[in-house]
Amino acid sequence: MWDSRGLGTVTVTATNGVTVKRLNGVDALMLYSETPEIHMHTLKVGILDVSGVSGGYSRELVRSVAAPRLQALRPLRQQLVEIPGRLHHPMWVENQTIDLDYHLRHLEIAAPGGRRELDELIGRIASTPLDRSKPLWEMYVVEGLVGDRVAIVHKVHHVLADGVASANQMSQAISPRGPQVDDGDPGPHPGHTSRRLLRAAGEDHLRQIGRLPALVRDTAAGVSQVYRKGRERDTNPDLARNFAPPRSFLNHVVTPARRFATAPLALADAKHLARTLGVTLNDIVLATASGALRELLLRYDGHADAPLIAGVPIAFNTSPDRLSGNEFSYMTPSLPVHVDDPLERVRLTSVSTRIAKENHHLLGPTLIASWLNYLPPRLVPPVFRHQARRRDSSMIMNLTISNVPGPRELGLVAGASVDEIYSVGPLVVGSGMNITVWSYVDQLSISVLTDDQTLDDPHEATDAMVRSFAEIRTAAGITAPLTDVPAALPLAAAARS
């Protein structure tokens, strides 16, 4: 089957009836861009209160509850199959069962088991790549947290799911009833022959060649529209120029080690602030990040005199039923870190995101994703490996900032309430920080991932995010204190030298 948008969704049926699906271009990019320094997995962290579990918490209970829920999520049974000679993007084959002895792991956290100790452990989990000979995920159950809590850390490769698909997986996994059981039996591993895989690759290449003329026309039209619209707009010296991210402490050759930090805010506070200022919740998230980055730039670089550029993923398939795959592109709004006035930062952020969204729409939401289908599998990975070892700056953006709507209902698993959820995506070449914000029920959950060279302490970034948010509220005339998130682990104060 060929996706109507030309995104490369192709299925092949083996002789035993098992269906495999080829990676689309964005999926393939997530795979090919992985290097020893750049790990392309994402993290989903759920903190559970197990005090209400009937009969008490135990590892045996975890296994009995997790097994059917994980088995019901078909993407977690998928494994990559390489095409002989790497003549095309790999394909997914679906295993019959999940090897829980491999994928489900237990860890004990060091006392006192608070936010800082959990975040430090998660950083270590994030520092190692996933084994490509297995289905590309691992799940860690972290025990020993204060207050009868355990943490579930789901480490999943980005090739398997983007932010929307991951959120949908999480919503199903933590629902009281669990995921809807899929009765379809994939049967034994299909053992596809090289001949069948090569034939499917050849047929797919012919389809792609057939699409090229239309894709070239669409590209020319989209670029022309963006160019014309850009000439119509007034030049704003406070906005960054496209493809010109300034030098900063964020940008350097990324190391393999990872550090992680989290902090919760009340979602109601963020929505109230957005309404008060007449902007979107996404504008508030980006403006908050701008204020935080300004503080860190002044601390580490000694100046903050030029706007940064953020890479912000935008999903073009937000279906609540989609559990796998990558169907997103990027917009690159300017971050006004050079502006001291917090309300002016909000205004400029709103202007830059509006322009970025407009350009994204004019160019075509799926255009870049369609071109990624033509990535040459043999040539691209060596290029990324070379860049990861040498490039100290991205040509497009300074850092990644994601804002993803997560589950709206409180998770309940076998009597354990899911009190907090955090998520973070990977670092990219030349960029040592990723900020991901998930909304979950009544929380706005902030996660920051860095390497071990970017900050002295990753909680400096989350602390700065909280301070920046409070600063915007004060400037907006909101005098009430920040709303407590009573179910959350206590905030971790950054260690300052």
Number of C-alpha atoms within 10 A of each C-alpha: 10 13 10 8 11 20 22 26 18 17 17 20 14 15 11 13 11 18 15 21 20 25 27 26 24 26 26 25 23 21 23 23 20 22 20 12 22 25 25 23 27 23 26 19 22 22 23 23 23 20 15 13 15 10 8 10 18 11 12 9 13 15 14 10 14 18 15 15 18 21 19 21 20 20 22 24 22 24 20 21 19 16 21 14 10 14 16 25 25 23 23 21 24 24 21 16 19 19 14 15 8 11 17 18 16 13 12 14 18 13 10 12 20 19 20 21 17 24 23 17 18 22 22 13 20 25 19 16 20 18 11 13 9 15 24 23 24 21 19 18 19 21 20 18 23 15 12 13 22 24 22 19 23 22 23 23 26 28 23 27 25 26 31 27 24 25 23 22 24 22 21 22 22 22 18 16 13 22 19 11 13 10 7 8 11 18 13 12 13 18 11 17 11 13 11 15 20 17 11 18 23 14 10 20 16 10 14 20 11 11 13 15 11 10 17 13 10 15 17 12 15 19 15 14 15 18 14 11 14 13 9 9 9 7 9 11 9 17 19 20 15 14 12 14 22 18 15 17 16 26 22 21 22 28 20 17 18 27 26 28 29 28 23 24 21 19 20 15 21 21 16 14 22 19 11 13 15 12 17 15 17 19 23 23 24 27 28 26 25 29 29 22 23 26 22 21 19 14 12 15 13 10 15 21 14 21 23 27 27 24 19 23 19 20 19 13 13 14 11 12 11 18 23 23 21 28 25 21 19 18 21 27 28 29 31 32 29 20 20 13 14 23 18 14 25 26 17 22 27 23 17 22 21 14 19 19 17 15 21 21 16 17 21 18 20 19 20 18 24 20 18 17 23 18 17 15 19 14 11 14 18 14 12 18 18 11 18 24 17 14 17 18 25 21 14 14 25 30 25 22 23 24 22 22 16 24 20 12 13 17 26 18 21 19 17 21 22 23 21 25 29 25 29 25 26 24 25 24 27 25 25 28 28 24 28 24 26 24 23 24 19 16 25 28 23 26 28 26 29 26 26 19 17 21 18 14 19 27 26 20 28 26 18 21 26 19 16 22 24 18 17 23 24 16 12 14 10 16 10 9 10 16 11 12 17 9 14 16 22 14 15 18 13 17 10 8 5
